[in-house]
Amino acid sequence: MSTPNRVYIARLAGVAVFDPNGDQVGRVRDAVARMRSNQRPPEVVGLVAEMPMRRRIFLSINRITSIDPDAVVLGSGTLNLRRFSKRPNELLVLAEVLDRRVQLEDGPAGSVVDVAMECGRAGEWALTRVAVREQTGRLARRGHLHQVEWDRVRGLGAVGDNRGTANLLAVLEELRPADLANALQDLPDARRNEVAAALDDERLADVLSELPERDQVEILAALDRERAADVLEEMDPDDAADLLNELPPPEQDVLLDLMEPDEADPVRQLLRYASGTAGSVMTSEPVILPPDATVAEALARIREPQLSPAVAAQVFVARSPLTTPTGRYLGMVHFQRLLREPPADLLGGVVVNDIDPLRPTTPLPEITRRMATYDLVAMPVVDRNNRLVGAVTVDDVLDHSLPPDWRDRDAVRAAAAAANEPLDGTDG
C-alpha cells in the first residue's frame, strides 16, 4: 500500500474514492474499527464510502492501495455494493469517537478531536494515537492539544453519551443538507438529537426538510419550544406546514403562537388546505413581480442564492399587493424567456398566460398530469378571485408523490430486502 504510515481519520472525511481506472466511486464518510478483547488498540478493518444515491458501502482495508489527503485509491477486483451495516463489535470512528469526552492517563480531561490509524509491519492497521483537546472551562476549544497513545486515554472503550458535538460538526459542515440529514440517520437517536440541536437555526431548518417525518418530529420535540419556533420560522412555509401537520393540534397552536406573526401567517394559511391538494403542497413564497418591472430586475431577483432552482425557474406576474394572496394574477415568465429579451423590456410585455392556473383544491394526480403535459417545473395556484396564492413546484410534486417513508433509510433498506437485493453488511 502506497500511503503514509500514519493517517488522521477526520482529515479523510469527504475525500474522494477512486477505482483503479481513475473513476470516482464515492467519498469517505467514516472508518470502521473492530474492538479487541486483549487490550490492544482497535483494528481498522475498512472505510465507509458514500456512493451515488446515498448508498453507503464498506471498503475493506485490504482493497485500498493508497491513502492521501486528496484521494483514496482502490485496487483491482469487484466492488461490493452491499449497503454497510455496523456489526456489534465494530466502532465508527467519526460518528462514535470524535468529540467524546475522555480522561488522559495522569493528565487532564479533554475531548477527542481526531484519531490516527497506523499500519504495522504485518500490514495491519490499528487506531494508535488520539488527539485530545484539553478542557479549560468555557474556552475548551482553545485548550492545549495532546497527542497520546490510544491506551493512555480513558473513556474510549465503550460507546456512551460523553461526547460533545464541535468536531463532528466541523467534519459535517461542508455537506449538503440532504447529505447531512442522511448522516444524522446513521447516528444513535440521542447523538442525532445532540448534533441537530448544535446546528444554527437556518442549517437545522434545511436539514429537517430532508429528514423523514418521524425524525423531524423527534428532533423538534427535543428542542425547547422557543428554539423550535425559531427553526420553523427559518423553514419554507410549506415545509413548516408539513412538519406541523405531524403534531397534535394543541402543539401546533403553541408553536405558531411563538412564531413571529409574519412568519406564522403563511403557515396557518397552508394548514387550512386539505391534504393531497395544490394548496397543501404549494409554496406560498414564489418569485412575484409587477408587470412594470423590467427583465433586468427579474433576472436579478432569480439570481438570489436562497432561492431553490425550481422556485427560481420562473417569475410570476401580478398586480399589487405582491405578497400572497396578491392582486390579479397576470401570468408567468420562464427564465429562458428572460434571457432572450432585452434587459429594459417590461415583464407585462413578455408574460405568458395561455395555461390555466391550478386551484387550491386541485388534486395531486391532476397537478402531476398537467405539469408533465406542459413540461413545467412550476405552476401558479390562484383563488376564485384570480389572486395568486402560491405555486406548486416539481420538487413539491415529487416529494408528495413518493411513498411517505422515502427519506427513511430503514424503510428503504427493508424495501430493498423485499425486492431480493443483497443483504446489508461489510465484506470484510
Order of alpha helices (4+ residues) and beta strands (2+ residues): beta-beta-beta-beta-beta-beta-beta-beta-alpha-beta-beta-beta-beta-beta-alpha-alpha-alpha-alpha-alpha-alpha-alpha-alpha-alpha-alpha-beta-alpha-alpha-beta-beta-alpha-alpha-beta-beta-alpha-alpha
